[in-house]
């Protein structure tokens, strides 16, 4: 059994750079794909080979399956790593790879379909005795059915896109009068974003934590978890800050949520790396939310905490190797926090593309930067606004927070606006420092000026 000789990375930006670096350490050659506006991108400069696959419009480049497969065949690539976003959870790409004799570095097409259908995933978990939030047993075809379920479980409820994620195709319904409008808005948004108008409904739980668990499965019956990540600091369902361990996690809680994640992965017959996402209420009741069938944006948090190189594990498993680790070999140490640095107005969260006249990331003990940005690079308007991930590790949460403050103060980005000032304000907020936050943290503090920080309106 051997590793691949050459891998094509079907992505761009920092995740493409991350995969290239893992491949280089494994002795694997890499092929970067790029759109016609990204010839000077860092992932193109670092790869062994590169090939343009189309115009800047994602549908004609990074979402173009025939173009990506053609690039893989032209460069004699044995495998395709999809990164995250774009086609990373697309079963059609996985199937096309199989048909073309190319290895897809990710779960099977069948698993991708199950994971992508949130309503079906709920059904599978419910049958396996894994707790889910009260709601529909499957998709809901009409507002009348939503009303029937809502009256049974009680308002407020939340309607969600079965094929969705990231807050799109999602609407909170507080009372009966809002249901019709919210239902149809969610349907339209889901159809536009995901090509499917199918929805499901759940009881809306307020003041919750969003806690996820990193899992790795080799398809040979071996499944382990690498602990939890707390992703509760969000704005409009978009994660902004992630950390591990969770400030609320006891050893008993960690053992329970880890076991639930492994059971969920086994229920999906999972292979490769993935993330099981949970909702945790104020009484620390744990409910399955969804499974992300790819490497996560926030995977460096777990890498720094455990020392496990998650991207290398993806590649090894896809090549047919068994897991390197057993559960009792996983050792977490210290505390790790990640901030997503976006090219956005820090007060309005409006994208702010443009040329970086200066880009000087921080360094020093316990600081990691995952980025594809550099001075002179132009942040394109066509793609996601995240330009860097700032990850810090301390011996405990107090040191990690202090280290993050120092790193944010050192971080110099000129030419565009970024969310660095937003993060600086969060890391001085007393509730964040105490670990006293839920998914409504940003909205809550925006309504409560003061609290010893700068005006809370500036927090979003």
C-alpha positions, 0 to 999 in steps of 0.5 A: 500500500502506497500514498498517492504520488500526485493530488489535485486540490479542488479549492483555493485560498488558505485551505488549498495552501493548507493541503499543499503543505500537508502533501509536501510533508508526505512527499506528494506532488500537488496540482493547484487549480485557479480561476483567471483572476487568481494567477498570482494567488499563494496556492498557485505559487506553492503547488508543484503544478497549476492549471487555470480552469475557467473565469472568476465566476465560481460556477465556471471554475471552482464549481465546474466538475467537468473542468476539475476532472479534466484538469486532474486527468491532464495532470495525471493526478491520482486523487482530488482533495476538495477542501471545504466549501465549493464541491467538498460535500458534493456527491456528484463530484465523488461519483465522477471521481470514481467513474474516472478512476480518481480517488475522492479524498472524503466520504462516499457519495452515499454518505455525502447524500445522507449528510447533505440531507439534514432531515434524513440525517435527523431520522437516522440519528433518531432511529439509533437513539441519538437525541435530536431536537423535537420536530418533524420526522422528515421533510415538511411539504406544506405550511399546514404540516409545519403548523400542526407540528408547531402546535404540538411542540410549541412555538417558537419553532425554526424551519431549516433547509434540508439541503442547507447550512450556514444559516441560509434557508433558515427562519425562526417562527415565534408565533402562528401569524409569522409562519406562512411568510417565514415558511415561503421565505425559507423555501425560496432562499433554500431553492436559490442557495441549494437547488432544493426547497425542501425544509424540516422543522425543529423546536427553537431553543434559545440560549444554546451552545453550538458544540461540535466534535471532530471525528476520524473514521477509516472505513475499516470499523475504526472510529475515534473522536478528537474532542469538542470545539465550542463554536457558539460565538456566531453572527447570523449563524456564521461562526466567528470564534472557535475554541477547545476545550469548551468553557462549559465542558466537564470530563463527564460532559466531554465523554458523553458528547464524544461517545454520541459523536462516534455513535453518529459516525458509525450510524452513517458508516462514515469514512474519512474526517468529519464533524458531528455538530450538536446543540447544547441547552442550558441544562447541558442536554445534548441534541444532534444537529447535523454532520459536516462531511468534510474538513472544517474551517476550524480544524486547526483548533483540534490539531493544535490541541491534540497534535493530530494532523487532520489533513494528513489523516484524510489523505492516508485514509483515502489511500487505504491506510488504517487509522494511526490512533486508538481513542486512548492514545488521543491526548489533549493539552492546553487551550486553543482559540481561533478567530476568523479574520475576514475582509469585512467592515468590522461594524457592518460585516459588509465585504471589503475586497481590495488590494492589501497594501500591507499584510504583516501577521503576528508570531511568537509563542503559541501563535499559528496563522493559516492564510493565503494572503500577502502584501500586494495580493488583491482580495477578490470580491467573487469568493468568501471574505475570510483572508486568515485564521488566527489560532493561539494556544495557551496552557489554559484559557486565561493564557490563550485569551491573553495571547490572542489579544497580543496577536490581534494587536500585532496583526497589521492589515492595510488597504482594506477593512477587516474584522480584527477590531471586532475580535479585539472588542470581543476579547475584552468583553467580560462575558466572553472572558468568563465563558458566559456566552451562547449563540445569541452572544453577539446579538445580545451584547449589541443591545446592551451598551457598556459592560466595560468594553467599547460601545457594544453596537460596534460588536455587530 
